[in-house]
Amino acid sequence: MMARVIAPSRTRFIETAFTFIALWGCALSITRYSIPEEMEEGSFVANLATDLGLDVRSLVQRSAKLDVIHSKNYLDINKETGELLIREKIDRENICMTKTTSCFLKMDVILENPIRIFNIELEIMDINDNAPVFRRKTMHLDISEATPPGERFSLTNAVDADVGANSIKTYYLSESKYFNIDIQTGSDGSKYVDLVLNGNLDREEQSVHNLILTAVDGGVPPRSGTASIVINVLDINDNAPLFSQPVFAVNLSENSAAGTLVLTLNATDLDEGTNAQLTYSYTLYTSEKTQELFSLDPNSGEIKVKGVIDYEESQSFEMHIQAQDGGVNPKSGHCKVTVFITDLNDNYPEVTIKSVKSALTEDVAVGTLIAVVSVSDGDSGDNGKVELTLNQQESLPFLLNKSAEGYFELLVSKPLDREKVSKYDITLRVTDKGSPPLAENETITLEIHDVNDNAPTFPKSFYTIHVMENNQPGALLTSLSAFDPDLNENQYLVYFIMEKEIVNTSMSMLFSINPENGDLYALKTFDFEREREFLFHIEARDSGVPPLSSNVTVHIIILDQNDNKPLIVAPWRERGTVVEEVIPRSTDKGHLITKVIAIDADSEQNARVTYQLLQITDSTLFNLDQYNGEVRTTRMFSYRDPRQQRLVIVAKDNGDPSLSATVTIQISTVENVRSFSETTELPLEYDVFTDLNLYLVIGLGAVSFLLLITILVIIVLKCQNPNPKVIKIPQPNRNSVISRNSMISQRSSTIADSTLISSDAYWYSLFLAETRKGKVVVRQPIIPKGAGYFVSSIPRSIGPSETTDSRASTLEQPRRELP
């Protein structure tokens, strides 16, 4: 069983071996072709059918195919024509990686039925399709400038993918006076190149050399490739630092802020690296003061302000600076920097006040020195020129007078008046001429002391004060206040009444004034019927030295009160008696029976008297005129009328409240009337009514001897009053004091004639009536004791009712008692 199995296996092996031997025999026949690389697709290579001795038709029948060994199939067989064609471009450098002179592409042509293999070798021939290429496009070489000539430096070779004559043939170097190349050939024919130094290098002259190395192959046309050679010349410390100029001049404004850049020094060193790394520093020739004010950066060379720069302290600074490199054997360069300080208007002008007076009296003379002022400015040029002025000088009584350079005198230019301005704040303003200008103010406070140069003044020059009569003694009339603009004792005022006697009475007995506040008081009760007004002066005097004073006129007017009732003076009767009148019964209608006359010591409305019938026996028989007091008959008497008629008449004034007086008249009617009515006769004694008798005699003689008697009357008047006391009316002036009412009481009587008939005329008519029988009879009215009524018995048309001679008139003795 084992034999049977082994037998078939052996038989199959033998068959296979015979078949392989037969095929190998066929394959030992190799067909070779040669083509250049880079042929176009579809290019004809060879006719395989012809070259292999095959029938073209059999290629299709026997399924001919091309099998490329170990490579990409770049060829194809056209089975219809038997041609071998280029299927894809062939790059010899891709097929034959190794640089050999020959390059073959091996393939087999296989036919089936029966199988037959044809070996074909296709030689790919090189063309010059590749240019030389340097592995490094740029080659950097560092060569010290101290390298001697002849030194060699290896360069990177170029490569060329082509072979043979198409490979690199030679090298070229761009033109250079310092370098050239040396080409060497290796054992394999490769070309090598070295860079050779021909001369001495100077980095400071040329620190970098750029060369171009070109590799050229031997193809036709030749191809080339280039590479850049960058040669850096390495520095040695053979150059010292150098400043652009040995001396620098810089202008710097004073008061420049700290950190302000003054100057940047830039020294140069032709070396490089540490040999060109410079360090800046001050040398020993630079002062410590300068080093305190300016900083120097050792690396950048920047000079900056460090301290306070003041032109007034120093106008310039010098700095000696060195720059030192960092070489092993360092070298240095030097320069000098001069900084000129530009003045700024940074100093305010100064005002210094010397010999100043803090106070002056207001009466100082114009030109009085107040202070000496000096001005200065620490700046220079226009910045140091100053101008001194007074603020609001137009309104100040002061001026500045330049006495010397930088010195001024402050003087009084106008009269001072403390009452207008008591204190001055004098502002001195000093301004320099810088841009912008700076100014400084200094204030002097000047007190103005008072002098007594102002008299007291009253608000008005004339005061009219109305005082109601019957006032209380000590009553405040008014307050007179004067004003004195001075100070202290110069304004302390004292008030007093300027003394003036009237009828032997001093004003200080009538009025009193408070010396401190000017309150004016009445010291007595005034009676309008005696005193009507007062005119006097009040003086206000200050306490200065010498004292000043002024006065004011005070006019006191006494106002009337209705304090006097009417007084019936006609018909005259004794107190409490009835007036009897006798008239004939044949009296006609309208006959004047009597006339009632009442007087009132008051004035104006208080003295206006009207008359009324209070009682009457027969109201149809008599009529009373309410204004003139005339009693007249309204009809003739009849036999039926009683012989006795009684009338009660009231005289009433117009005051408020109204006051009145009454009179009772008994009228008797008779058939025959006596020539002279019964009257109460009162013989006149010479010592009582001397002047009145004289006037009555003159009146009687005036009927026939008017001119002669008039002359005699004048002579008698002069003889009867040898020493008349004359009251003269002074002219009003500042010191006059007039009691108008007192003068009137001495010059004339005040008779309020509300009946519109003069009381003098009445007495004259009464005088004529009563002297018809040659008797001199005076009807004496009952006058209350102390009443101020003054009645003249002489008509105003005959004798004066007013006179300046207080003793020559019957009006001067209002209180004389009648016997």
C-alpha positions in Angstrom: 0.0 0.0 0.0 2.9 2.3 0.8 4.4 1.4 -2.6 1.4 2.4 -4.4 1.4 5.7 -2.7 5.0 6.5 -3.2 5.0 5.5 -6.8 2.7 8.2 -8.1 4.6 11.0 -6.2 7.8 10.1 -7.7 6.3 10.0 -11.1 5.0 13.6 -10.7 8.4 14.9 -9.5 10.0 13.4 -12.5 7.6 15.1 -14.8 8.1 18.4 -13.2 11.8 18.2 -13.4 11.7 17.4 -17.1 9.4 20.3 -17.7 11.6 22.8 -15.8 14.7 21.6 -17.6 12.9 22.1 -20.9 11.8 25.6 -20.0 15.2 26.6 -18.6 16.7 25.5 -21.8 14.5 27.7 -23.7 15.2 30.7 -21.3 18.8 30.6 -21.6 18.4 32.5 -24.8 18.4 36.3 -23.8 17.4 39.1 -26.1 18.9 42.5 -25.3 17.7 46.0 -26.3 19.0 49.5 -25.5 16.9 52.6 -25.2 17.5 56.1 -23.8 15.6 57.0 -20.7 12.7 59.4 -20.7 11.2 58.1 -24.0 7.7 59.2 -24.6 4.7 56.9 -24.0 3.9 54.7 -27.0 7.4 54.9 -28.3 8.5 51.9 -30.3 11.2 49.7 -28.7 11.4 46.5 -30.9 9.4 44.0 -32.8 9.3 41.0 -30.5 7.5 38.7 -33.0 10.2 39.2 -35.5 13.1 39.2 -33.1 11.8 36.0 -31.3 10.7 34.3 -34.5 7.1 34.1 -33.5 4.0 34.3 -35.6 2.1 37.4 -34.9 -1.1 35.5 -34.8 0.2 33.1 -32.2 0.7 36.0 -29.7 -3.0 36.3 -29.3 -3.6 32.6 -29.4 -1.0 31.7 -26.9 -1.9 34.7 -24.6 1.5 36.3 -24.8 2.3 38.5 -21.8 5.2 40.6 -20.5 6.5 40.0 -17.0 8.9 42.7 -15.6 11.1 41.4 -12.9 11.6 43.5 -9.8 10.4 46.6 -11.4 7.4 48.5 -12.5 6.0 47.5 -15.8 7.1 50.4 -18.1 6.6 48.4 -21.4 3.7 46.7 -23.2 3.3 44.2 -26.1 1.1 45.0 -29.0 -0.3 41.6 -29.7 -1.6 42.5 -33.1 1.7 43.8 -34.4 4.1 42.0 -32.0 5.8 45.4 -31.2 7.3 46.2 -27.8 6.1 49.7 -26.8 6.8 52.3 -24.0 3.9 52.2 -21.7 5.3 54.9 -19.2 8.3 57.1 -19.2 11.4 55.5 -17.8 13.7 57.4 -15.5 17.0 55.6 -15.3 17.8 57.3 -11.9 14.7 55.7 -10.4 15.3 52.3 -11.8 19.0 52.2 -11.0 19.4 53.8 -7.6 23.1 53.0 -7.5 25.3 55.2 -9.6 26.5 52.6 -12.2 27.4 53.0 -15.8 24.9 50.4 -17.0 21.3 50.0 -16.0 19.1 47.1 -17.3 15.5 46.4 -17.0 14.9 42.6 -17.1 11.6 41.1 -18.2 10.1 37.8 -19.5 7.8 37.2 -22.5 5.6 34.2 -21.6 3.6 32.3 -24.1 1.1 29.5 -23.2 0.0 26.4 -24.9 2.7 25.3 -24.8 4.5 27.5 -22.3 7.5 29.2 -23.6 9.5 31.9 -21.9 11.8 34.4 -23.6 14.3 36.5 -21.5 14.6 40.1 -22.5 17.1 42.7 -21.1 16.4 46.3 -21.8 19.4 48.6 -21.2 18.4 52.1 -20.1 20.9 54.5 -21.3 21.6 57.7 -19.4 20.8 61.1 -20.8 21.9 64.4 -19.1 18.6 65.1 -17.6 19.8 66.0 -14.1 21.8 69.1 -13.1 24.3 69.0 -10.3 22.8 69.6 -6.9 24.5 70.8 -3.7 23.3 69.1 -0.6 23.4 72.5 1.2 22.2 75.4 -0.7 24.0 77.7 1.7 27.2 77.0 3.4 28.3 79.1 6.3 31.9 79.4 7.3 33.3 81.3 10.3 36.7 82.6 9.7 38.6 84.8 12.1 40.0 87.9 10.7 43.3 86.8 12.1 43.4 83.7 9.9 46.6 83.7 7.7 46.4 83.4 3.9 46.6 79.9 2.4 44.3 78.3 5.0 42.0 75.7 3.3 38.3 75.1 4.2 36.4 72.0 2.9 33.2 72.7 1.1 30.2 70.4 0.6 30.4 68.7 -2.8 27.6 68.8 -5.4 26.0 65.5 -6.6 24.7 64.6 -10.1 22.3 61.7 -10.6 23.6 61.3 -14.1 26.6 59.1 -14.8 29.5 59.1 -17.0 30.1 62.1 -19.0 26.8 63.6 -17.7 28.2 63.7 -14.1 30.0 66.6 -12.5 32.9 67.7 -14.4 34.2 70.8 -12.6 33.4 73.7 -10.1 33.6 77.5 -10.4 33.8 80.2 -7.6 32.5 83.7 -8.0 35.1 86.4 -8.1 36.8 87.2 -4.8 40.1 88.8 -3.9 40.2 86.9 -0.7 39.2 83.4 -1.7 39.6 80.8 -4.5 38.9 77.0 -4.8 41.0 73.9 -5.2 39.3 71.0 -7.1 40.4 67.5 -6.4 39.3 64.1 -8.0 38.6 61.1 -5.9 39.4 57.5 -6.7 35.9 56.9 -8.0 36.2 60.0 -10.2 34.2 62.2 -8.0 35.2 65.9 -7.9 35.9 67.5 -4.5 36.5 71.2 -3.9 38.3 73.2 -1.1 38.0 76.9 -0.3 41.4 78.6 0.0 42.1 81.9 1.7 44.2 84.2 -0.5 44.6 87.4 1.6 44.2 88.9 5.1 40.6 89.4 6.2 39.5 92.6 8.0 36.1 92.2 9.7 35.7 95.9 10.1 36.2 96.4 6.4 34.0 93.5 5.4 32.5 91.3 7.9 30.7 88.9 5.6 31.8 87.5 2.2 29.1 86.0 0.0 30.5 83.6 -2.6 28.7 81.5 -5.3 30.0 78.0 -5.9 28.9 76.5 -9.3 29.1 72.8 -10.2 29.0 71.9 -13.9 28.4 68.4 -15.4 29.8 67.1 -18.7 26.6 66.7 -20.6 25.6 68.3 -23.8 24.4 70.8 -23.2 26.0 70.9 -19.8 23.9 71.5 -16.7 25.0 73.2 -13.5 24.0 73.8 -9.9 25.0 76.5 -7.5 25.4 77.0 -3.7 26.0 80.1 -1.6 29.0 80.4 0.6 28.5 82.8 3.5 31.7 83.6 5.2 31.5 85.4 8.5 34.7 87.0 9.4 35.1 86.5 13.1 36.1 89.6 15.1 39.1 90.2 17.2 39.3 93.2 19.5 41.4 95.3 17.3 39.3 98.6 17.3 38.7 101.0 20.2 35.2 102.6 20.7 34.8 105.9 18.9 32.3 108.7 19.6 30.8 110.6 16.7 32.4 113.8 18.0 34.7 114.6 20.8 32.6 117.3 22.3 28.8 117.5 22.7 26.9 120.7 23.5 23.3 120.4 24.8 20.8 123.0 25.9 18.6 122.0 28.8 15.8 123.9 30.5 16.1 124.4 34.2 13.6 122.6 36.4 13.4 119.7 33.9 11.7 116.8 35.5 13.6 113.9 36.8 14.0 111.3 34.0 14.2 113.9 31.3 16.5 112.7 28.5 19.4 115.0 28.0 21.4 113.2 25.4 21.9 109.7 24.1 25.6 108.9 23.5 26.2 106.4 20.7 29.8 105.4 20.5 30.7 102.9 17.8 33.2 100.0 17.9 34.1 98.4 14.6 34.5 95.2 16.4 31.6 93.0 17.2 30.3 90.7 19.9 31.8 91.3 23.3 34.4 93.4 21.6 31.7 95.8 20.5 29.7 95.7 23.7 30.2 99.1 25.2 29.9 100.3 28.7 29.5 104.1 29.4 30.7 105.7 32.5 31.9 109.0 34.0 35.6 109.6 34.2 37.3 111.1 37.2 37.1 114.5 35.6 33.4 114.7 36.1 32.4 116.5 39.3 30.4 114.7 42.0 27.8 117.5 41.8 27.3 116.8 38.1 27.0 113.1 38.8 24.4 113.8 41.4 22.3 115.8 39.0 22.6 113.6 35.9 22.4 109.9 35.5 24.3 107.9 32.8 22.9 104.6 31.6 26.0 102.3 31.2 24.4 100.3 28.5 22.4 102.7 26.4 24.5 105.8 27.0 21.4 107.8 27.9 22.1 110.9 30.0 19.0 111.8 32.0 18.1 114.4 34.7 18.4 113.0 38.1 18.3 116.0 40.4 16.9 119.5 40.4 18.4 121.7 37.8 18.5 125.3 38.8 19.8 127.9 36.5 20.4 130.3 39.4 22.9 127.8 40.9 24.8 126.8 37.8 24.4 127.8 34.2 26.3 124.9 32.7 27.7 121.4 33.5 30.6 119.4 32.0 30.6 115.6 31.8 33.7 113.6 30.8 32.4 110.2 29.6 34.2 107.1 28.4 32.9 104.1 26.4 34.7 100.8 27.0 34.3 97.6 25.1 34.0 94.1 26.5 37.1 92.6 24.9 39.6 90.5 26.7 41.9 93.5 26.5 39.3 96.2 26.6 39.7 99.4 24.7 37.9 102.7 25.4 37.0 106.0 23.8 36.3 109.4 25.4 34.1 112.5 24.9 33.0 115.6 26.7 29.4 116.7 27.1 28.6 120.3 28.0 25.1 120.9 29.2 24.0 124.6 29.0 21.1 125.4 31.3 18.4 127.6 29.7 16.8 129.9 32.2 13.1 129.6 32.8 10.8 132.0 34.5 10.6 129.8 37.5 11.4 132.2 40.2 8.7 134.5 41.5 9.7 138.0 42.0 10.2 138.9 45.6 9.0 141.9 47.6 10.8 142.9 50.7 9.2 145.6 52.9 11.5 147.7 55.1 10.8 150.5 57.5 7.1 150.0 57.3 4.6 152.1 59.3 1.6 150.2 60.4 -0.5 153.3 61.4 -0.8 156.9 60.4 -2.9 159.7 61.7 -5.4 161.1 59.1 -3.8 164.5 59.2 -0.4 163.5 58.0 1.1 165.6 55.2 1.1 164.5 51.6 4.5 162.9 50.8 4.8 161.1 54.2 6.9 158.0 53.8 5.0 154.8 54.7 7.5 152.1 53.7 10.6 151.3 51.8 10.1 148.4 49.4 12.8 146.4 47.6 12.1 144.0 44.7 14.2 141.2 43.2 14.0 138.2 40.9 16.4 135.3 40.8 15.9 134.7 37.1 18.0 136.4 34.4 17.3 138.4 31.3 13.7 139.5 30.8 12.7 136.8 33.3 14.6 138.8 36.0 13.2 142.2 35.1 10.4 143.2 37.4 7.8 145.9 37.7 6.2 147.0 41.0 2.7 148.4 41.0 -0.1 149.2 43.4 -3.3 147.3 43.0 -6.2 149.7 42.4 -3.8 152.6 42.6 -6.4 155.0 41.1 -8.6 154.7 44.2 -5.7 154.8 46.7 -4.2 157.9 48.2 -0.7 156.4 47.8 2.0 156.2 45.2 5.3 154.4 44.6 8.4 156.5 44.0 11.5 154.7 42.7 14.4 155.8 44.8 17.1 153.5 43.6 17.5 150.4 41.4 15.3 147.8 42.9 14.1 150.2 45.7 10.8 152.0 45.9 9.2 154.4 48.5 5.6 154.1 49.3 4.3 157.7 49.9 1.0 159.4 50.8 -0.2 161.1 47.6 -3.6 162.5 48.8 -5.0 163.7 52.1 -6.3 160.9 54.3 -9.7 160.8 55.8 -10.3 158.2 58.4 -14.0 158.8 58.3 -14.1 157.6 54.7 -11.5 154.8 55.0 -10.2 153.7 58.4 -7.9 151.0 57.1 -6.1 150.3 53.9 -4.9 147.0 52.7 -2.2 148.2 50.3 -1.4 145.3 47.9 2.0 145.6 46.2 2.1 143.6 43.0 5.5 142.8 41.5 5.5 141.2 38.0 8.5 140.0 36.0 8.7 140.2 32.2 9.0 136.5 31.6 6.7 134.5 29.4 4.4 133.7 30.9 5.0 136.4 33.5 5.1 135.5 37.2 3.7 137.8 39.9 3.8 138.1 43.6 1.7 140.1 46.0 2.5 141.6 49.3 0.0 143.4 51.4 0.6 146.2 53.9 -2.1 146.9 56.4 -2.2 150.5 57.3 -4.4 151.7 60.1 -5.6 155.3 59.9 -5.8 156.9 63.4 -8.5 159.4 64.1 -8.0 163.1 64.8 -10.7 165.5 65.9 -11.3 166.9 62.5 -15.1 166.6 62.3 -17.6 168.7 64.2 -20.8 167.1 65.4 -23.6 167.4 62.9 -27.3 167.3 63.5 -29.7 165.7 61.0 -31.5 169.0 60.7 -30.4 172.6 61.3 -33.8 173.7 62.6 -36.2 171.8 64.8 -39.8 172.8 65.4 -41.3 171.2 68.4 -45.0 171.5 69.3 -45.8 171.3 72.9 -49.4 171.3 74.3 -49.9 173.8 77.0 -50.5 172.6 80.6 -47.8 170.0 80.0 -46.4 168.1 82.9 -43.1 169.4 84.2 -40.3 167.1 83.3 -42.0 165.8 80.2 -39.8 164.6 77.3 -40.2 167.0 74.4 -37.9 165.3 71.8 -34.5 163.8 71.4 -31.8 165.7 69.6 -29.0 163.4 68.5 -26.0 164.7 66.7 -23.5 162.5 64.9 -19.7 162.8 65.0 -17.9 160.5 62.6 -14.7 160.6 64.6 -13.7 157.9 67.1 -13.3 157.4 70.8 -13.2 160.7 72.8 -13.5 162.6 69.5 -17.0 161.3 69.1 -18.2 161.5 72.7 -20.7 164.3 72.6 -22.1 166.5 75.3 -25.3 168.4 74.8 -26.3 171.7 76.5 -28.6 174.6 76.0 -26.9 177.8 75.0 -27.8 180.3 77.8 -30.0 183.2 76.9 -32.1 185.3 79.4 -35.6 186.4 78.5 -37.4 188.6 81.0 -34.7 187.8 83.5 -35.4 184.1 83.0 -32.7 181.7 81.9 -33.5 179.0 79.3 -32.0 176.4 81.6 -34.9 177.2 84.0 -37.4 176.5 81.3 -35.8 173.5 79.5 -33.3 170.8 80.4 -31.3 168.6 78.1 -29.6 165.3 78.9 -25.9 166.0 78.2 -25.3 162.4 77.1 -28.1 161.6 74.8 -29.7 164.9 73.9 -33.1 164.3 75.4 -34.9 167.6 75.8 -37.3 168.1 78.7 -39.7 170.9 79.8 -39.0 172.0 83.4 -42.3 173.9 83.8 -45.9 173.9 82.8 -46.4 176.3 79.8 -49.5 178.5 79.4 -50.4 179.3 75.8 -52.0 182.6 77.0 -48.6 183.7 78.4 -46.0 182.0 76.3 -46.6 181.2 72.7 -43.1 180.1 71.5 -39.4 179.9 72.4 -36.5 180.1 70.1 -33.1 179.0 71.4 -30.0 177.0 70.4 -28.7 173.6 71.6 -25.0 172.9 71.2 -23.4 169.5 70.7 -19.7 169.4 71.6 -17.3 166.5 71.3 -14.5 165.6 73.7 -11.6 166.0 71.3 -8.6 168.3 71.8 -9.4 170.9 70.8 -13.2 170.2 71.0 -15.4 170.9 68.1 -19.1 171.8 68.3 -22.1 172.7 66.3 -25.5 173.9 67.3 -29.1 173.6 66.1 -32.0 176.0 66.4 -34.9 174.7 68.4 -38.3 176.4 67.9 -40.7 175.4 70.7 -44.3 176.2 69.8 -46.9 176.1 72.6 -50.2 174.7 71.4 -53.4 176.0 72.8 -55.9 174.0 74.9 -59.4 175.1 75.6 -58.6 175.9 79.2 -60.2 179.4 79.4 -63.9 180.0 79.3 -65.3 183.1 77.6 -65.3 186.3 79.8 -68.1 188.7 79.4 -66.7 192.2 79.5 -69.7 194.2 78.3 -72.1 195.1 79.5 -70.0 195.5 82.6 -71.4 194.4 86.0 -70.1 193.4 89.3 -69.5 189.8 90.0 -72.9 188.0 90.5 -75.0 191.1 89.7 -77.6 191.6 87.0 -77.0 194.2 84.3 -79.8 196.7 84.2 -80.7 198.6 81.1 -83.4 201.3 80.8 -85.0 202.1 77.5 -88.0 204.2 76.5 -91.1 202.4 75.6 -91.2 204.4 72.4 -88.2 202.6 71.1 -88.5 201.7 67.5 -88.1 198.3 65.9 -84.5 197.3 65.4 -83.2 199.6 68.2 -79.9 198.5 69.7 -80.6 197.8 73.3 -77.2 196.6 74.4 -74.3 194.6 73.1 -72.8 191.6 74.8 -69.1 191.3 74.4 -67.2 188.2 75.6 -63.5 187.5 75.2 -61.7 184.2 75.4 -58.0 184.0 76.3 -57.6 180.9 74.1 -56.8 181.1 70.4 -58.3 180.2 67.1 -61.4 177.9 67.5 -61.0 177.8 71.2 -61.5 181.6 71.3 -64.3 181.9 68.7 -67.4 183.0 70.8 -71.0 182.7 69.8 -74.0 184.0 71.7 -77.3 182.4 72.5 -80.5 183.4 74.4 -80.7 181.0 77.3 -83.8 182.7 78.9 -86.1 185.5 77.7 -89.3 187.0 79.0 -90.8 187.6 75.6 -89.1 186.0 72.6 -91.0 188.1 70.2 -89.7 191.4 71.5 -85.9 191.0 71.3 -83.5 189.4 68.9 -79.9 188.4 69.7 -77.2 188.3 67.0 -75.3 185.1 67.7 -72.0 186.5 66.2 -71.8 190.1 67.4 -73.9 189.8 70.6 -76.2 192.8 69.7 -79.6 192.8 71.3 -82.2 194.6 69.3 -85.9 195.0 69.4 -87.9 193.1 66.9 -91.0 195.3 67.3 -92.2 198.3 69.2 -93.4 198.0 72.8 -97.1 197.8 73.4 -99.1 198.7 76.5 -99.5 195.0 77.1 -95.8 194.3 77.3 -94.5 194.1 80.9 -92.2 197.0 81.9 -89.5 194.5 83.1 -87.9 192.2 80.6 -85.3 189.6 81.7 -82.7 188.2 79.3 -80.2 185.5 80.1 -77.5 185.3 77.4 -74.8 182.6 77.2 -71.4 183.2 75.5 -70.0 179.9 74.3 -66.6 179.2 72.7 -65.9 176.7 69.9 -63.5 174.5 71.9 -63.9 170.8 72.6 -65.3 170.5 75.1 -67.0 173.9 74.8 -66.8 176.4 77.7 -69.3 179.2 78.3 -70.3 182.2 80.5 -73.7 183.8 81.1 -74.9 187.3 81.7 -78.3 188.4 82.9 -79.7 191.6 81.6 -82.7 193.3 83.2 -84.4 195.7 80.7 -86.7 198.3 82.1 -88.9 200.4 80.0 -89.9 204.0 81.0 -91.8 206.7 79.5 -88.9 209.3 79.8 -85.2 208.2 79.8 -82.6 210.0 81.8 -79.7 211.4 80.0 -77.2 209.1 81.6 -77.8 205.6 82.8 -77.1 204.4 86.1 -73.7 203.0 86.4 -71.3 202.0 88.9 -68.9 204.8 89.2 -65.3 204.0 90.1 -63.2 207.1 90.6 -59.8 206.6 89.1 -56.9 207.3 91.2 -53.9 208.9 89.7 -51.5 206.3 90.9 -53.5 203.5 89.3 -54.5 204.8 85.9 -52.3 207.8 85.3 -51.6 206.9 81.7 -55.3 206.1 81.1 -56.5 209.6 82.5 -53.9 211.2 80.3 -55.2 209.4 77.2 -58.8 210.3 78.1 -57.9 214.0 78.5 -56.2 213.9 75.2 -59.3 212.3 73.7 -61.6 215.1 75.0 -59.3 217.9 73.8 -58.9 216.2 70.4 -62.5 217.3 69.5 -61.5 221.0 69.3 -57.8 221.2 69.6 -56.6 218.0 67.9 -53.4 219.2 66.5 -52.3 221.1 69.6 -53.3 218.5 72.0 -51.4 215.9 70.0 -48.2 217.8 70.5 -48.9 218.2 74.1 -49.6 214.5 74.5 -46.2 213.7 73.1 -44.5 216.1 75.5 -46.5 214.8 78.5 -45.7 211.2 77.5 -42.0 212.0 77.5 -42.3 213.8 80.8 -44.2 211.1 82.6 -41.7 208.4 81.6 -38.2 209.8 82.1 -36.6 206.3 82.2 -38.5 204.1 80.0 -37.5 200.5 79.8 -37.4 199.5 76.1 -37.8 196.0 75.1 -36.1 195.5 71.8 -36.8 192.7 69.5 -33.4 191.1 68.7 -32.8 189.9 65.2 -32.8 186.2 65.0 -29.4 184.7 65.0 -27.8 181.5 66.2 -27.6 182.6 69.8 -31.0 184.4 70.0 -33.7 183.1 72.3 -37.1 184.7 71.8 -40.1 184.2 74.0 -42.7 185.5 71.6 -45.6 185.1 74.0 -43.8 187.0 76.7 -43.2 189.9 74.4 -46.8 189.9 73.3 -47.9 189.9 76.9 -45.8 193.0 77.6 -46.5 194.8 74.3 -50.3 194.3 74.0 -53.3 192.5 75.3 -54.6 189.5 73.6 -58.3 189.9 73.0 -60.2 187.3 71.1 -62.8 189.3 69.4 -65.2 186.7 68.1 -67.8 189.4 67.5 -65.8 190.8 64.7 -65.8 194.2 66.6 -62.5 195.5 68.0 -62.5 195.5 71.8 -60.7 198.9 71.7 -63.4 200.3 69.5 -66.0 199.1 72.0 -64.3 200.8 74.9 -64.0 203.9 72.9 -67.7 204.0 72.1 -68.4 203.3 75.7 -66.1 206.1 76.6 -67.9 208.5 74.4 -71.3 207.5 75.7 -70.3 207.7 79.4 -68.6 211.1 79.0 -71.6 212.9 77.6 -72.2 214.5 81.0 -68.5 215.4 81.4 -67.8 212.6 83.8 -64.9 210.2 83.3 -66.3 206.8 84.1 -64.5 203.5 83.4 -66.5 200.3 83.4 -64.3 197.9 85.0 -64.9 194.3 84.1 -64.5 191.8 86.8 -61.2 190.1 85.8 -60.2 187.0 87.6 -57.1 187.4 89.5 -54.1 186.2 87.6 -55.8 186.1 84.3 -53.7 187.2 81.4 -56.1 189.6 79.7 -54.8 193.0 78.6 -57.4 195.5 77.4 -56.6 198.8 75.9 -59.1 201.6 76.4 -57.6 203.6 73.5 -58.9 202.9 70.0 -56.3 201.7 67.7 -57.1 204.5 65.4 -56.1 207.0 68.1 -53.4 205.5 70.1 -51.0 202.6 69.5 -52.1 199.3 70.9 -48.6 197.9 70.7 -45.4 199.6 71.7 -41.9 198.7 72.3 -42.0 200.8 75.6 -43.1 198.4 78.2 -43.8 201.2 80.7 -45.6 203.6 78.3 -48.6 201.4 77.6 -51.6 200.4 79.6 -51.0 196.9 78.3 -47.9 196.3 80.4 -49.7 195.9 83.7 -52.1 193.1 83.3 -52.2 192.2 86.9 -52.5 195.6 88.6 -55.3 195.8 91.2 -58.0 198.4 90.8 -59.2 200.2 94.0 
